[in-house]
Amino acid sequence: MRYLLKAVVCALVISCLMSMTGFYGACDDIREEVLRLHILANSDSEEDQALKLRVRDALLVKADELFRGCECKADSIEQAKKHMDELKRTAQQVIREEGHDESVEVCLTRMPFQTRVYENFSLPAGEYDALRVVIGKGEGHNWWCVLFPALCLPSGGSRELEGVMSAGEEEIVCESDRFEVRFMLVEWWEGICSWFR
């Protein structure tokens, strides 16, 4: 009887791991199709957090203009590379207009993100390509959204997922409440992978 119980437990564990493999693969595909915008405030003071939001607003207007015609993530990355100085000037202009003198750094990078919920969609934890904007020391809370597909731009919306993600990937992103435990496992797994890296 004990051997039978062990066999059943092993079968359940193997079954769970097999079902997670497909889900993890779909999450990996999502990460490869998304370009995120990540803005770090100078500090957590009320003033610095408000400044971060004003920089965000200006960058979203500029990004809407620059990324509007992008049909894939590679196009978005190319646009970001071409207009990096313009994006930096936009952020610097807002900072100066608000009477601050903090520096600002803008770069393209690949960085880890936790599972994040944004209005009516979620993204699984993992490494994503991101346009990163660091104001001053970058020691404050961050703000993020998705540049491609254009989920945070005024001309974007959830319709932008169509044609970029498969139906299964779109379901994972838009119906995350159904995948909450799996997201937690993906986050746990990504944490272990990051630790080894």
Sequence and secondary structure as in RCSB ss.txt:
>XXXX:A:sequence
MRYLLKAVVCALVISCLMSMTGFYGACDDIREEVLRLHILANSDSEEDQALKLRVRDALLVKADELFRGCECKAD
SIEQAKKHMDELKRTAQQVIREEGHDESVEVCLTRMPFQTRVYENFSLPAGEYDALRVVIGKGEGHNWWCVLFPA
LCLPSGGSRELEGVMSAGEEEIVCESDRFEVRFMLVEWWEGICSWFR
>XXXX:A:secstr
 HHHHHHHHHHHHHHHHHHHHHHHHHHHHHHHT EEEEEE S SSHHHHHHHHHHHHHHHHHHHHHHTT  SHHH
HHHHHHHTHHHHHHHHHHHHHHTT    EEEEEEEEEE  EEETTEEE SEEEEEEEEEETT  S EEEEEEETT
SSSTT  GGGGBTTB HHHHHHHH GGGGHHHHHHHHHHHHHHHHH 
